Amino acid sequence: MSLFAQILAARGLHGVAAEEFLHPDYDAKPDPFLLSQMQTAVDRLVQAHQRRETIVIYGDYDIDGLSATA
């Protein structure tokens, strides 16, 4: 078994689950507008862009914060 296959197996990914992990269907993602206040946030970002305002994106300095704001 290849190292790559071993890593997938260690994560509990086999067969179809491994295939979906490696080749996700991006059209099947959840609608972000189902989140509370999403439309308000989008409207404000559009307004800031139109006004040429500076937009700051802040995230934690741990790995999930860095990857989430990347």
matplotlib code that plots the C-alpha trace (Angstrom):
import matplotlib.pyplot as plt

x = [0.0, 1.4, 2.1, -0.7, -3.2, -2.0, -2.6, -6.1, -6.8, -5.5, -8.1, -10.8, -11.2, -11.8, -13.4, -16.1, -15.2, -11.6, -12.6, -15.0, -12.2, -9.7, -12.2, -14.9, -18.0, -17.8, -21.3, -22.6, -21.4, -23.9, -25.4, -23.4, -26.5, -28.2, -25.8, -27.4, -26.5, -24.6, -26.5, -25.8, -22.1, -22.0, -23.8, -21.3, -18.3, -19.7, -20.3, -16.8, -15.4, -17.5, -16.3, -12.7, -12.5, -9.8, -11.0, -9.2, -9.4, -8.3, -7.8, -6.2, -2.5, -3.1, -3.3, -7.0, -7.1, -4.4, -5.9, -9.4, -8.2, -5.8]
y = [0.0, 3.4, 6.0, 8.2, 5.3, 4.7, 8.3, 8.2, 4.9, 6.4, 9.2, 6.6, 7.3, 4.2, 3.6, 6.2, 8.4, 8.6, 9.4, 12.2, 13.6, 13.6, 14.9, 17.0, 18.1, 21.9, 22.4, 20.3, 22.8, 24.4, 27.8, 30.4, 32.7, 30.2, 31.7, 34.4, 37.9, 36.8, 39.1, 42.1, 41.2, 40.9, 44.2, 45.9, 44.5, 45.6, 49.1, 49.2, 48.1, 50.8, 53.5, 52.2, 51.7, 49.5, 46.1, 44.2, 40.4, 39.2, 35.7, 33.8, 32.9, 29.2, 26.8, 26.9, 30.7, 31.1, 28.7, 30.2, 33.7, 32.7]
z = [0.0, -1.0, 1.7, 0.2, 0.5, 4.1, 5.0, 3.5, 5.4, 8.6, 8.2, 7.7, 4.0, 1.9, -1.5, -2.4, 0.7, -0.5, -4.0, -2.8, -0.6, -3.5, -6.1, -4.3, -6.1, -5.6, -6.9, -4.0, -1.3, 1.0, 0.2, 2.2, 2.2, 4.6, 7.3, 9.5, 8.4, 5.3, 2.9, 5.3, 5.3, 1.5, 1.0, 3.3, 1.5, -1.8, -0.4, 0.9, -2.5, -4.3, -1.9, -2.3, 1.5, 3.1, 4.1, 6.8, 7.1, 10.6, 11.7, 14.6, 14.4, 14.8, 11.8, 11.4, 11.6, 9.1, 6.6, 7.1, 6.3, 3.5]

ax = plt.figure().add_subplot(projection="3d")
ax.plot(x, y, z, "-o")
ax.set_aspect("equal")
plt.show()
